[in-house]
Amino acid sequence: MAASEGGMTSVEYIQHHLTNLHVGEGFMTWNLDTIFFSVALGLLMIFTGMKVTKNMATDVPGGFQNFVEMILEFVQTQVKDTFPGKNALIAPLALTIFVWVWLMNFMDLIPVDLLPLIASWFGIGYLKVVPTTDLSTTLAMSLVVFILVIYYNLKIKGVGGYLKMFLFHPFGKFFVPVNIIMTTIEELAKPLSLALRLFGNLFAGELVFLLIALLAGGVGFSAMLLIFGPLQVILDLAWLIFHLLVITLQAFIFMVLTIVYLGMAHTEDH
């Protein structure tokens, strides 16, 4: 879909691509494309894991099994190096977060016009294919982590120990009101930083892809297309290679911060 298709200006083109397929209004809005792609990628992850487990070879593993085992070992190493103590939930949770977030981020590498164009053939006017460019996705994941942090704080420290953290951290018993405010801000900043960091980086990456797509979209069949066409291809390829690092790094950061926050909840002195 070119920027000029249907008489759309550059601004309208960007707004169109940044609009979710949704039902409802206000707080009760459901972004159907976000839900669909999140669930589909989650099911793909589960199906792949079951397939690898079922066909696992112990003598001469294949290339894909080696790749999966490499990811498992990588995540396990991060958990061992970062998480104090033992908890059977942490490693599977970290693996799920890393792979699922990476898969959702990877959707940003699909050409920006491809899936929306296919959807338009079926009468679907709007389609955002990258779930992590939807703030509701990143907030939902970070809130799940936040709930787990509160749960383990209460389980490990007890209600009294958790309240004591608010009362006496970080400035001691003579600054209780300040401690309550500072610790509350610190705790609330955890899910917000998780959600906003992932959302901001992926949203910015998608916006750059859209701007690159606009470079030759409105030139038409003229001599300028010979200049802007190859330039668009070069910029698109360069940003795609760089963005591959970004999507992996953001999945890694979300996973590591989750491990760190849950590790802090398992320590008695915080």
Short mmCIF file of the C-alpha atoms (twelve columns), coordinates in Angstrom:
data_MODEL
# 
_entry.id   MODEL 
# 
loop_
_atom_site.group_PDB 
_atom_site.id 
_atom_site.type_symbol 
_atom_site.label_atom_id 
_atom_site.label_alt_id 
_atom_site.label_comp_id 
_atom_site.label_asym_id 
_atom_site.label_seq_id 
_atom_site.Cartn_x 
_atom_site.Cartn_y 
_atom_site.Cartn_z 
_atom_site.pdbx_PDB_model_num 
ATOM 1   C CA . MET A 1   0.000   0.000   0.000   1 
ATOM 2   C CA . ALA A 2   1.688   3.189   -1.110  1 
ATOM 3   C CA . ALA A 3   1.279   6.389   0.803   1 
ATOM 4   C CA . SER A 4   -0.584  7.936   -2.067  1 
ATOM 5   C CA . GLU A 5   -3.013  5.025   -2.440  1 
ATOM 6   C CA . GLY A 6   -6.588  6.062   -1.903  1 
ATOM 7   C CA . GLY A 7   -5.492  9.683   -1.680  1 
ATOM 8   C CA . MET A 8   -3.783  9.189   1.686   1 
ATOM 9   C CA . THR A 9   -1.206  11.740  2.744   1 
ATOM 10  C CA . SER A 10  1.968   10.715  4.574   1 
ATOM 11  C CA . VAL A 11  0.390   11.553  7.928   1 
ATOM 12  C CA . GLU A 12  -2.741  9.564   7.111   1 
ATOM 13  C CA . TYR A 13  -0.598  6.629   5.963   1 
ATOM 14  C CA . ILE A 14  1.280   6.551   9.289   1 
ATOM 15  C CA . GLN A 15  -1.905  6.984   11.323  1 
ATOM 16  C CA . HIS A 16  -3.537  4.152   9.372   1 
ATOM 17  C CA . HIS A 17  -0.681  1.766   10.153  1 
ATOM 18  C CA . LEU A 18  -0.612  2.765   13.815  1 
ATOM 19  C CA . THR A 19  -4.353  2.150   14.307  1 
ATOM 20  C CA . ASN A 20  -5.451  -1.160  15.811  1 
ATOM 21  C CA . LEU A 21  -8.323  -3.289  14.598  1 
ATOM 22  C CA . HIS A 22  -10.536 -2.901  17.649  1 
ATOM 23  C CA . VAL A 23  -14.012 -3.154  19.105  1 
ATOM 24  C CA . GLY A 24  -15.444 -1.070  21.923  1 
ATOM 25  C CA . GLU A 25  -14.507 2.397   23.050  1 
ATOM 26  C CA . GLY A 26  -12.563 3.950   25.898  1 
ATOM 27  C CA . PHE A 27  -11.454 1.684   28.735  1 
ATOM 28  C CA . MET A 28  -13.398 -1.247  27.236  1 
ATOM 29  C CA . THR A 29  -11.543 -1.174  23.904  1 
ATOM 30  C CA . TRP A 30  -10.342 -4.579  22.723  1 
ATOM 31  C CA . ASN A 31  -7.505  -4.510  20.191  1 
ATOM 32  C CA . LEU A 32  -8.359  -7.638  18.204  1 
ATOM 33  C CA . ASP A 33  -5.151  -7.707  16.157  1 
ATOM 34  C CA . THR A 34  -3.005  -7.499  19.293  1 
ATOM 35  C CA . ILE A 35  -4.926  -10.351 20.904  1 
ATOM 36  C CA . PHE A 36  -4.801  -12.484 17.754  1 
ATOM 37  C CA . PHE A 37  -1.080  -12.164 17.089  1 
ATOM 38  C CA . SER A 38  -0.142  -12.491 20.785  1 
ATOM 39  C CA . VAL A 39  -2.146  -15.697 21.164  1 
ATOM 40  C CA . ALA A 40  -1.009  -17.076 17.793  1 
ATOM 41  C CA . LEU A 41  2.658   -16.528 18.610  1 
ATOM 42  C CA . GLY A 42  2.168   -17.979 22.084  1 
ATOM 43  C CA . LEU A 43  0.584   -21.106 20.581  1 
ATOM 44  C CA . LEU A 44  3.411   -21.311 18.038  1 
ATOM 45  C CA . MET A 45  5.921   -21.234 20.897  1 
ATOM 46  C CA . ILE A 46  4.052   -23.991 22.785  1 
ATOM 47  C CA . PHE A 47  3.632   -26.153 19.670  1 
ATOM 48  C CA . THR A 48  7.324   -25.806 18.772  1 
ATOM 49  C CA . GLY A 49  8.385   -26.701 22.305  1 
ATOM 50  C CA . MET A 50  6.167   -29.792 22.313  1 
ATOM 51  C CA . LYS A 51  7.449   -30.807 18.883  1 
ATOM 52  C CA . VAL A 52  11.093  -30.493 19.916  1 
ATOM 53  C CA . THR A 53  10.465  -32.405 23.149  1 
ATOM 54  C CA . LYS A 54  8.659   -35.203 21.316  1 
ATOM 55  C CA . ASN A 55  11.370  -35.599 18.659  1 
ATOM 56  C CA . MET A 56  14.335  -34.975 20.956  1 
ATOM 57  C CA . ALA A 57  17.404  -37.006 20.041  1 
ATOM 58  C CA . THR A 58  19.984  -37.940 22.681  1 
ATOM 59  C CA . ASP A 59  22.702  -39.289 20.378  1 
ATOM 60  C CA . VAL A 60  23.029  -36.873 17.449  1 
ATOM 61  C CA . PRO A 61  20.704  -33.866 17.918  1 
ATOM 62  C CA . GLY A 62  19.667  -31.912 14.858  1 
ATOM 63  C CA . GLY A 63  20.377  -28.278 14.145  1 
ATOM 64  C CA . PHE A 64  17.066  -26.924 15.452  1 
ATOM 65  C CA . GLN A 65  17.338  -28.975 18.644  1 
ATOM 66  C CA . ASN A 66  20.828  -27.576 19.170  1 
ATOM 67  C CA . PHE A 67  19.427  -24.080 18.699  1 
ATOM 68  C CA . VAL A 68  16.655  -24.696 21.248  1 
ATOM 69  C CA . GLU A 69  19.109  -26.200 23.728  1 
ATOM 70  C CA . MET A 70  21.378  -23.182 23.265  1 
ATOM 71  C CA . ILE A 71  18.498  -20.857 24.196  1 
ATOM 72  C CA . LEU A 72  17.629  -23.032 27.204  1 
ATOM 73  C CA . GLU A 73  21.219  -22.980 28.404  1 
ATOM 74  C CA . PHE A 74  21.451  -19.234 27.851  1 
ATOM 75  C CA . VAL A 75  18.318  -18.546 29.925  1 
ATOM 76  C CA . GLN A 76  19.375  -21.007 32.619  1 
ATOM 77  C CA . THR A 77  22.736  -19.251 32.898  1 
ATOM 78  C CA . GLN A 78  21.033  -15.866 33.312  1 
ATOM 79  C CA . VAL A 79  18.817  -17.275 36.076  1 
ATOM 80  C CA . LYS A 80  21.778  -18.858 37.903  1 
ATOM 81  C CA . ASP A 81  23.827  -15.661 37.692  1 
ATOM 82  C CA . THR A 82  21.009  -13.283 38.649  1 
ATOM 83  C CA . PHE A 83  18.508  -15.056 40.869  1 
ATOM 84  C CA . PRO A 84  19.376  -15.821 44.512  1 
ATOM 85  C CA . GLY A 85  18.147  -19.071 45.987  1 
ATOM 86  C CA . LYS A 86  15.897  -21.573 44.253  1 
ATOM 87  C CA . ASN A 87  12.432  -21.276 42.723  1 
ATOM 88  C CA . ALA A 88  11.134  -23.731 40.123  1 
ATOM 89  C CA . LEU A 89  8.987   -21.018 38.509  1 
ATOM 90  C CA . ILE A 90  11.729  -18.549 37.607  1 
ATOM 91  C CA . ALA A 91  13.534  -20.388 34.787  1 
ATOM 92  C CA . PRO A 92  10.345  -21.398 32.874  1 
ATOM 93  C CA . LEU A 93  8.962   -17.887 33.360  1 
ATOM 94  C CA . ALA A 94  12.191  -16.295 32.097  1 
ATOM 95  C CA . LEU A 95  12.270  -18.618 29.073  1 
ATOM 96  C CA . THR A 96  8.622   -17.897 28.239  1 
ATOM 97  C CA . ILE A 97  9.132   -14.151 28.507  1 
ATOM 98  C CA . PHE A 98  12.300  -14.138 26.402  1 
ATOM 99  C CA . VAL A 99  10.945  -16.297 23.555  1 
ATOM 100 C CA . TRP A 100 7.425   -14.829 23.518  1 
ATOM 101 C CA . VAL A 101 8.586   -11.211 23.606  1 
ATOM 102 C CA . TRP A 102 11.169  -11.942 20.904  1 
ATOM 103 C CA . LEU A 103 8.540   -13.510 18.653  1 
ATOM 104 C CA . MET A 104 6.194   -10.549 19.123  1 
ATOM 105 C CA . ASN A 105 9.070   -8.154  18.448  1 
ATOM 106 C CA . PHE A 106 10.073  -10.136 15.355  1 
ATOM 107 C CA . MET A 107 6.766   -9.241  13.692  1 
ATOM 108 C CA . ASP A 108 8.234   -5.755  13.277  1 
ATOM 109 C CA . LEU A 109 10.653  -7.153  10.671  1 
ATOM 110 C CA . ILE A 110 7.834   -8.190  8.330   1 
ATOM 111 C CA . PRO A 111 7.355   -5.541  5.574   1 
ATOM 112 C CA . VAL A 112 4.983   -2.946  7.020   1 
ATOM 113 C CA . ASP A 113 2.511   -3.078  4.117   1 
ATOM 114 C CA . LEU A 114 2.402   -6.846  3.557   1 
ATOM 115 C CA . LEU A 115 -0.030  -8.168  6.180   1 
ATOM 116 C CA . PRO A 116 -2.263  -5.043  6.205   1 
ATOM 117 C CA . LEU A 117 -2.558  -5.382  2.408   1 
ATOM 118 C CA . ILE A 118 -3.550  -9.060  2.691   1 
ATOM 119 C CA . ALA A 119 -6.037  -8.158  5.444   1 
ATOM 120 C CA . SER A 120 -7.576  -5.478  3.191   1 
ATOM 121 C CA . TRP A 121 -8.446  -8.196  0.648   1 
ATOM 122 C CA . PHE A 122 -10.783 -9.637  3.299   1 
ATOM 123 C CA . GLY A 123 -12.349 -6.290  4.168   1 
ATOM 124 C CA . ILE A 124 -10.184 -5.618  7.247   1 
ATOM 125 C CA . GLY A 125 -9.384  -1.924  7.206   1 
ATOM 126 C CA . TYR A 126 -6.846  -1.748  10.028  1 
ATOM 127 C CA . LEU A 127 -4.193  -4.213  11.185  1 
ATOM 128 C CA . LYS A 128 -1.247  -3.757  13.551  1 
ATOM 129 C CA . VAL A 129 0.848   -6.897  13.532  1 
ATOM 130 C CA . VAL A 130 3.378   -6.108  16.293  1 
ATOM 131 C CA . PRO A 131 1.771   -6.771  19.708  1 
ATOM 132 C CA . THR A 132 4.594   -5.053  21.611  1 
ATOM 133 C CA . THR A 133 3.859   -1.744  19.863  1 
ATOM 134 C CA . ASP A 134 0.560   -1.816  21.761  1 
ATOM 135 C CA . LEU A 135 0.987   -0.399  25.274  1 
ATOM 136 C CA . SER A 136 -1.776  -2.662  26.565  1 
ATOM 137 C CA . THR A 137 0.401   -5.705  25.773  1 
ATOM 138 C CA . THR A 138 3.532   -4.507  27.529  1 
ATOM 139 C CA . LEU A 139 1.531   -3.192  30.498  1 
ATOM 140 C CA . ALA A 140 -0.296  -6.509  30.856  1 
ATOM 141 C CA . MET A 141 2.966   -8.470  30.914  1 
ATOM 142 C CA . SER A 142 4.610   -6.079  33.350  1 
ATOM 143 C CA . LEU A 143 1.566   -6.180  35.655  1 
ATOM 144 C CA . VAL A 144 1.801   -9.978  35.794  1 
ATOM 145 C CA . VAL A 145 5.446   -9.618  36.831  1 
ATOM 146 C CA . PHE A 146 4.466   -6.954  39.387  1 
ATOM 147 C CA . ILE A 147 1.816   -9.237  40.909  1 
ATOM 148 C CA . LEU A 148 4.417   -12.010 41.214  1 
ATOM 149 C CA . VAL A 149 6.829   -9.571  42.867  1 
ATOM 150 C CA . ILE A 150 4.209   -8.603  45.467  1 
ATOM 151 C CA . TYR A 151 3.267   -12.263 46.019  1 
ATOM 152 C CA . TYR A 152 6.846   -13.368 46.683  1 
ATOM 153 C CA . ASN A 153 7.556   -10.306 48.821  1 
ATOM 154 C CA . LEU A 154 4.648   -11.291 51.049  1 
ATOM 155 C CA . LYS A 155 5.559   -14.988 50.957  1 
ATOM 156 C CA . ILE A 156 9.262   -14.549 51.754  1 
ATOM 157 C CA . LYS A 157 9.206   -11.500 54.028  1 
ATOM 158 C CA . GLY A 158 5.723   -11.858 55.461  1 
ATOM 159 C CA . VAL A 159 3.213   -9.025  55.738  1 
ATOM 160 C CA . GLY A 160 5.191   -7.383  58.554  1 
ATOM 161 C CA . GLY A 161 8.494   -7.601  56.713  1 
ATOM 162 C CA . TYR A 162 6.980   -6.201  53.512  1 
ATOM 163 C CA . LEU A 163 5.404   -3.279  55.384  1 
ATOM 164 C CA . LYS A 164 8.693   -2.686  57.187  1 
ATOM 165 C CA . MET A 165 10.344  -2.189  53.811  1 
ATOM 166 C CA . PHE A 166 7.935   0.672   53.100  1 
ATOM 167 C CA . LEU A 167 8.384   2.187   56.548  1 
ATOM 168 C CA . PHE A 168 12.165  2.052   56.975  1 
ATOM 169 C CA . HIS A 169 13.633  1.890   53.484  1 
ATOM 170 C CA . PRO A 170 15.727  3.724   52.317  1 
ATOM 171 C CA . PHE A 171 16.329  6.410   54.999  1 
ATOM 172 C CA . GLY A 172 15.679  4.602   58.270  1 
ATOM 173 C CA . LYS A 173 13.110  4.969   61.054  1 
ATOM 174 C CA . PHE A 174 13.322  8.762   61.397  1 
ATOM 175 C CA . PHE A 175 11.968  9.416   57.888  1 
ATOM 176 C CA . VAL A 176 8.947   7.126   57.743  1 
ATOM 177 C CA . PRO A 177 6.702   9.414   55.613  1 
ATOM 178 C CA . VAL A 178 9.514   9.987   53.111  1 
ATOM 179 C CA . ASN A 179 10.325  6.271   53.095  1 
ATOM 180 C CA . ILE A 180 6.724   5.370   52.280  1 
ATOM 181 C CA . ILE A 181 6.628   7.795   49.349  1 
ATOM 182 C CA . MET A 182 10.053  6.803   48.005  1 
ATOM 183 C CA . THR A 183 9.487   3.051   48.290  1 
ATOM 184 C CA . THR A 184 6.015   3.300   46.723  1 
ATOM 185 C CA . ILE A 185 7.468   5.210   43.773  1 
ATOM 186 C CA . GLU A 186 10.279  2.674   43.510  1 
ATOM 187 C CA . GLU A 187 7.882   -0.277  43.463  1 
ATOM 188 C CA . LEU A 188 5.483   1.304   40.958  1 
ATOM 189 C CA . ALA A 189 8.404   2.252   38.712  1 
ATOM 190 C CA . LYS A 190 9.224   -1.425  38.172  1 
ATOM 191 C CA . PRO A 191 6.193   -2.390  36.046  1 
ATOM 192 C CA . LEU A 192 6.089   1.037   34.397  1 
ATOM 193 C CA . SER A 193 9.732   0.864   33.341  1 
ATOM 194 C CA . LEU A 194 9.260   -2.673  32.010  1 
ATOM 195 C CA . ALA A 195 6.200   -1.711  29.985  1 
ATOM 196 C CA . LEU A 196 7.325   1.671   28.672  1 
ATOM 197 C CA . ARG A 197 10.858  0.589   27.716  1 
ATOM 198 C CA . LEU A 198 9.651   -2.293  25.554  1 
ATOM 199 C CA . PHE A 199 6.741   -0.331  24.078  1 
ATOM 200 C CA . GLY A 200 8.824   2.773   23.348  1 
ATOM 201 C CA . ASN A 201 11.627  0.957   21.552  1 
ATOM 202 C CA . LEU A 202 9.341   -1.177  19.398  1 
ATOM 203 C CA . PHE A 203 6.964   1.697   18.607  1 
ATOM 204 C CA . ALA A 204 9.909   3.859   17.521  1 
ATOM 205 C CA . GLY A 205 11.273  1.015   15.395  1 
ATOM 206 C CA . GLU A 206 7.953   0.536   13.631  1 
ATOM 207 C CA . LEU A 207 7.713   4.278   13.018  1 
ATOM 208 C CA . VAL A 208 11.146  4.289   11.373  1 
ATOM 209 C CA . PHE A 209 10.074  1.444   9.056   1 
ATOM 210 C CA . LEU A 210 6.992   3.472   8.094   1 
ATOM 211 C CA . LEU A 211 9.082   6.561   7.372   1 
ATOM 212 C CA . ILE A 212 11.438  4.517   5.203   1 
ATOM 213 C CA . ALA A 213 8.434   3.042   3.364   1 
ATOM 214 C CA . LEU A 214 7.252   6.592   2.636   1 
ATOM 215 C CA . LEU A 215 10.581  7.565   1.086   1 
ATOM 216 C CA . ALA A 216 9.720   6.370   -2.412  1 
ATOM 217 C CA . GLY A 217 5.995   5.852   -1.888  1 
ATOM 218 C CA . GLY A 218 4.920   9.222   -3.221  1 
ATOM 219 C CA . VAL A 219 7.569   9.651   -5.919  1 
ATOM 220 C CA . GLY A 220 5.671   7.837   -8.643  1 
ATOM 221 C CA . PHE A 221 7.202   6.590   -11.867 1 
ATOM 222 C CA . SER A 222 9.744   9.305   -12.476 1 
ATOM 223 C CA . ALA A 223 13.488  9.830   -12.556 1 
ATOM 224 C CA . MET A 224 13.438  10.487  -8.799  1 
ATOM 225 C CA . LEU A 225 12.271  6.886   -8.258  1 
ATOM 226 C CA . LEU A 226 15.642  5.727   -9.588  1 
ATOM 227 C CA . ILE A 227 17.267  7.607   -6.709  1 
ATOM 228 C CA . PHE A 228 14.828  7.115   -3.857  1 
ATOM 229 C CA . GLY A 229 13.968  3.495   -4.755  1 
ATOM 230 C CA . PRO A 230 17.477  2.062   -4.194  1 
ATOM 231 C CA . LEU A 231 17.971  4.404   -1.216  1 
ATOM 232 C CA . GLN A 232 14.798  3.018   0.358   1 
ATOM 233 C CA . VAL A 233 16.028  -0.558  -0.114  1 
ATOM 234 C CA . ILE A 234 19.423  0.248   1.423   1 
ATOM 235 C CA . LEU A 235 17.921  2.083   4.413   1 
ATOM 236 C CA . ASP A 236 15.319  -0.624  4.942   1 
ATOM 237 C CA . LEU A 237 17.951  -3.363  4.938   1 
ATOM 238 C CA . ALA A 238 20.288  -1.413  7.232   1 
ATOM 239 C CA . TRP A 239 17.511  -0.640  9.727   1 
ATOM 240 C CA . LEU A 240 16.266  -4.251  9.565   1 
ATOM 241 C CA . ILE A 241 19.711  -5.584  10.497  1 
ATOM 242 C CA . PHE A 242 20.063  -3.058  13.318  1 
ATOM 243 C CA . HIS A 243 16.500  -3.654  14.494  1 
ATOM 244 C CA . LEU A 244 17.159  -7.396  14.710  1 
ATOM 245 C CA . LEU A 245 19.632  -6.519  17.471  1 
ATOM 246 C CA . VAL A 246 17.094  -4.177  19.083  1 
ATOM 247 C CA . ILE A 247 14.277  -6.738  19.253  1 
ATOM 248 C CA . THR A 248 16.623  -9.335  20.759  1 
ATOM 249 C CA . LEU A 249 18.052  -6.868  23.254  1 
ATOM 250 C CA . GLN A 250 14.597  -5.721  24.374  1 
ATOM 251 C CA . ALA A 251 13.454  -9.313  24.929  1 
ATOM 252 C CA . PHE A 252 16.640  -9.946  26.906  1 
ATOM 253 C CA . ILE A 253 16.198  -6.810  29.038  1 
ATOM 254 C CA . PHE A 254 12.576  -7.653  29.852  1 
ATOM 255 C CA . MET A 255 13.631  -11.159 30.898  1 
ATOM 256 C CA . VAL A 256 16.612  -10.047 32.998  1 
ATOM 257 C CA . LEU A 257 14.696  -7.290  34.786  1 
ATOM 258 C CA . THR A 258 11.944  -9.794  35.597  1 
ATOM 259 C CA . ILE A 259 14.548  -12.116 37.140  1 
ATOM 260 C CA . VAL A 260 16.122  -9.225  39.050  1 
ATOM 261 C CA . TYR A 261 12.817  -7.928  40.446  1 
ATOM 262 C CA . LEU A 262 11.757  -11.415 41.524  1 
ATOM 263 C CA . GLY A 263 15.224  -11.969 43.009  1 
ATOM 264 C CA . MET A 264 14.851  -8.794  45.078  1 
ATOM 265 C CA . ALA A 265 11.507  -10.105 46.316  1 
ATOM 266 C CA . HIS A 266 13.258  -13.283 47.528  1 
ATOM 267 C CA . THR A 267 15.809  -11.467 49.665  1 
ATOM 268 C CA . GLU A 268 15.101  -10.670 53.295  1 
ATOM 269 C CA . ASP A 269 17.051  -7.416  53.428  1 
ATOM 270 C CA . HIS A 270 15.101  -5.404  50.812  1 
# 
